[in-house]
């Protein structure tokens, strides 16, 4: 699991609904946390400790403002390994790619413990912490996102995308103006939801989808603050929004939909073994699946469209590539014509793939987290590194994506950067791959 750097946003979060006793309690707890967090000092063998002048939040404000620039500055000042105080947590960043394997394969750095804590805090999924069999069975459902099962999902996605667009295109007599991000949110959310969870049979389908999307966006807007550890009670009405979303995704609610995907059907079968049918935690599992399906797709679509609109040459090349594929498969564009593309045909769109990879290189600022289960020393090529129990370790690949020793002119958008005809990657990355 990865989490974006926005996960440490320390924006003001005390809601107006707290009365005087609540404010006094919150202030007392906050003061206690601030005092405890301020006492930590660097031990021998530990990475440089950077707490900043602001207790509890530490360096979170600077990280929020410019994740890549801030990481680059710290790398120049402290080297490839350092520990930051962020939102009350001590997080050791490891930037040297030659150390990534040492982190990923160390059994004392737990991916599952981090994931379980994350699921409980954000989605209110508690049983995963105590039941390893449930974890194993849930993981087994990932097979329904691969191979022939993925082909079925792709076909369903194309059909649902057509159903989202075509009614509007057929009715439209003039162009409408819409902001790009709301447009991406609307298209991706409805297409993804209907592909995974099926269609609403009731006449008020649009109303249901719109309300669900609006609640989802409210949840996602404060997601990073919730994930960073701020109690949900201090995030306005977020708890009631999450409760409503979970209720809309219980087995009872999903029974009203037609066309559940294989992965959802299988997950329902598993969840019914571990929960009572009306247990709302089942809905929490589905909220997690929906969030994971939408939250990375929307920004990828947004930035891809943004850069293509700003680079007409790239747009023209992609259009020609897609038109050529449609012509070669005997398909036509336009209302009334169904377009069907196999996974192999999509894989042949090399400029489209390169564009998406370039967008992810430029715009993704995610780190890969591990939880430190006990005090330990990492034996790395360049140095030994002592880590404390209860801290987190993060590897941060985006630092490589903007390294001029790897990518020529890394600040530029080059839609063909990842094609065979592109200039070769620089020596540093070649050495990493050897």
N, C-alpha and C positions, 0 to 999 in steps of 0.2 A: 504494500500500500504506500502511496505517496501522498504528501500533503503540500499544498501550495504555501509559499511564504506568507501569503495573506492570513495564514492561520494564527498569526501573532499580533493582529491589529488591536491596539489598546485604545480604542475610542471610548468616549464617555459612556458609561453604562448604568448609572444609577437611575432607575425609573422614577417618575413622579408619584407612582402609586405607593411608594414606601412612606409610611407615616413616621412620626418622631421616634417611636421605639425601634422600628425597623432600621431607620437611618442610624440610630445610636449603635445598634448591634452590628450593622454593616461596617460602620466606621471603626468599631472596636476590633472586629475580626481583621479588617484591612490593616489596622495599625499593628496588630500582632504579626501578621504575615510580613509586613514591611520590615519589622524589627528582626525577625528570624532570617529573612533572605539577605539582609544587609550584613549579617555576621560572617558569612562564608568568606574564607580566604584560600588562596592557592596553596596546595601542598606540593611537596617535592615530587617531581616526576610528572606532575599534571600539566596540561596545556596552559598557555596564557589565559587568565581569567579576566573577562571584560564585563563588568557589571553596569557601567554607566552611572550617571549621577541620579537617575530616577529610580527609587526603590521599587521593587516588584516588577515593574514594566521593563526596567533595564534599558536595553538597546532596541526595544520593539519599535519605537517611533522612527528611528533611522532606518530600520529594516523595512518597515512599511513604506516609507517614502521612496526608496530606491534599492530594492533587494540586490540587484546585480552590482550596482556601483558601490554599495556598502560592503558587500562581500569582497569585491576586488580591492578596496581600500584596506580592509583588515588583512587580507592575504599579503599585501605588500608590507604591512606594518608588523605582522605577527607570524607570518609563514602559513603553511597549509593546514595547521591544526590549531584551533582555539576554542574556548568555551564562552558562550554568551548567556547572560541572564535575559530571558524573554518571558514575560507574563508569569513570573514566579517559578519558572522552570530553568534548570541549567542544561544547556544543549551544546554538545561538542560537535563542531562542524569539521569534517574531514574533506579537504578539497583536492588532494592529490589523487588522481585516478588510479595510480598504481597501488593505492591502499584500499580501494573499494572492495576487493575480494576478501581481504583480511577482516573487514567489517561484516560483509554479507555472510561469511562462512563461520563466524565465531558463535559457538553454541551458547555463550553466556550473554550474547546480545540478542534479545528476543524480538522477533517480528510479531509473534502471536500475542504476547502480553501487551505490546503497544496497541495492536489491533483491538483486543478485547476492551482495553481501557477507553479507546476511541469510540467503539460501538456503544458502550454503556453511557458515556458522557453525552454523545451527540444524538443517538437514536433511541436511547433508553432500552437497549438490548442487554439483559443481565445474565441470561442463562448460559451464554457462550463462555463466561468466565469460569463456570463450575462444571461444564459438561463437554469433555473433549470429543465424545462420540457425536454430538450434535455438530461440532466444528468439522469433523471428518466428513459427515454426510452432506453438510452444506457445500463443502469444497468439491464433493463428487458431482454436484450439479453443473460445475464449470464445463463438463464434457458437452453440455447442450449449447455451448457457445463456440464449438469447434466443429471442423469437418462438415459432414452433410447437414448437421443441425444448424450450422452457421449459414449454409446455403439457403435453408428454409427461412431463417430470420431475414436474410438479405432480400429475398423475394417479397416477403411480407412488408419490409421497410419500403421498397419501391412502390408497392401497391398503395400503402398508406400515404406515402408522400404525394402520389398522384391524387388521392382523395382529398388531401389538404389543399393542394394548389388548384386543381381543375375546376371545381365549382366556382371559385373566385374569378378565374380567368374567363370562364364562359359567361359570367354575369357582368363582367366589367366592361363599361363603355368608355371609360377614360382612366388615365393613370391616377393612382392614389399615392400620396407621400407618406412614408413611414420611416422612423428612425431605424438604423440598422440593427442595433442590439435587441430592441423589442421584437423586431421581425424575426431574428434568429431564435429568440426565446420561444416565440409562438410556434414556429414551424417545427423546431427540434422537439419541444415538449410534446406536442400533440402526436407527431409521428412516432416518437419513442414510446409514449404511453400506449398507444393503440397497437404498436408492434409487439410489445412485451405483455400487456395486460388485456388486450382485446378491445372490442368496440362497445360503446354504451348503446343499449337497445332502446332506451327511452327516447321520447321526442326531444327532451331537453339536453341532448348530447353536448351541444356547444356550450350551454350554460355550465354543465358539470365539468367539462374540460377546462373552461375558462376559470372557474372558481378554484379548481384543483391547481391549475398553473399559477394563479395569483397567490394562493397559500404557499405553494412550493417556493416561489420567488421570495416571499417574505421570510421563509425559513432559511433559504440560501443566502439572503442578504446578511443575516447575522450568524451564519454558520461558522465563519472563521473565529469569531469571538467566543462562541460556544465551544468550539474545538480547542481553543487555547486555554480553557479551564475556567472561564468566567461562569459562575452559577447561572442556570437558565432563569432562575427567579429574578435575577437582576438585569434581564434583557427584555424588559417590557412585556408584551403579550406573546412572546415567542413560545412559551410553554403551551398556551392554548392553541396556537397555530399548529404546533407539532402534534398535539393530541388530536386535532381535527384531521390532519393528514393521515395519522395512524388509523383512525376510525374509518376513513375512506378506503383503506387498503387492507382491512381485515378480510378473512375468508368469507364472511357473510356479505360484505360489500362486493368482493370480487366475483361472487356467484351471480351477480346481476350483469356481468359482462360476458360477451361472446367472443371466443377465439383466443383464450389464454395460450401463451407460447409454451413450448415444451419445458423450458427452464422454470417457468412459474408453476406449471402443473407439478413438476417434480419437487420443487421447493415446498409447495403446499402439502404434498404427501409426507415429506419428511417432517415438516413443522407440526403436523397433526399427530405425529408419534410422540412429540416432546411437550406439547401444550394441549390444554383443553381447547375445544373449537372456538370458544368465545374469548380466549385470552388475547388481549390487545397487543401483546408483544409480537404476535404473528404479523400484525400490521406494521410494527416497527422494523421487522426484517425486510418487508417489502418496500418501506420508505428508504431503507439503506440501499436496496437494489436500484430503485428508481433514481435516487440521487447519484449513485455511481454511474448510471447510464447516461444521465443528462449533463452533469456538471462539467465534464471535460469536453463534451461534444459542442456545446454552445459557444464557448470562447474560441475553439478551433475553427468553427464555421465563421464566426464573426471576423476573426483576424484574416482568414483566407479571403473572404469577400472584400475586406478592407484593402488588403494589399493588391488584389486583382483589379479593383476599381481604380486604384491609384497607378497601376502599371498596365496600360492598354495593350502593350506588346505581349505581356504574359497572358492576358485575357484572350487575345486573338489566337495564340498558340494552343491554349487549352480548348477553345471552341473548335478549332480545326481538328485537333486530336479526337475529340468526342464525335464530331460529325463524321470523320473518317471511319470510326468504329461502327457507328450506326449504319452507314452506307455499306460497309463490308458485311454486316449481318442482316441486311435487307430490312432495316427498320426505319420508320419515318418519325419526324418530330411533329408536334402539333396536337390540338384537341381531338380526341377520339382515337388517337394512336397510343397503344400501350408499349412502353419500352421495357425490355427485359434484358438484363446483363448478368452473365454468370460471374463467379468469383475470378475465373481465369481471364475473362474479358476485362474486368475492372483492373486486374493486376497488370494488364497490358498498357494501361494509361500511364505511361512513365512520367509525363510532365505533370499530370494531376498528382501523382504520388510524390514527386519531388516538391511540388508546391506545398503540400500538406506538411512534409518533413521540414521544409524551410520555415513555415509558420511556427511549428513546434519549437524549432531551434531558436527563433527570435523571441517567442512570446511565452514559453513555458518556464516557470520559475519554481519548479517543484523539487522537494528533497525527499529522500528515502530514509525513513526513521527506524531506529532500533531502540529498545529499552534495555538499560544496563541492569541485569539481575543481581549482580554482586560486584564488589570491588574487584577490579582486574587490571592487568597490564597488557596492552596490545603491543606485540612485538612487530614493529613495522620496519621496512627497509631503511628508512632514514633515521628513525628514532624509536624509543620505547615511549608509550603513552599510557599514563595511569588514568583510569576512569572510576567514578564513584557509583555505588549502588543507588538506584533511583533516578539517575540522570538519563538523558536521551543522547543518542548519537545520530548524526545526520550526515549522509553524503549528498553532495550538491552538484550534480552534473551540469547545470546551466553555466557554471563558471567556464567549462570547456567550450560550450557552444558559442561563446563570445571571445575566444582566445585567438588572436591573430596568428599565433604560431600553428594553429590547426586549420582555421577557416580564413581564407583570403577576404579582406574587407568584411569582417563579421557583422558590422553594423548595417550593411546593405541587404535588401531583399533581392535575392536572385532565385527566380522560380526554377531554374534549371540546374541549381547547384548540386543536386543529388542524382543527376542523370549520367549515363556513360560518357557523354560528350563533354561533361563539365571538366574544368581543370582538376588535376589530382589533389587530394588533401595533402596538407603539409607533413613534414617528416615526423613531427611529434605524435600525431595520431597514428601514423603507420607503425611507429615503435610500440604504441599501446596495443595494436592489433596483433603484433607478432608474438 
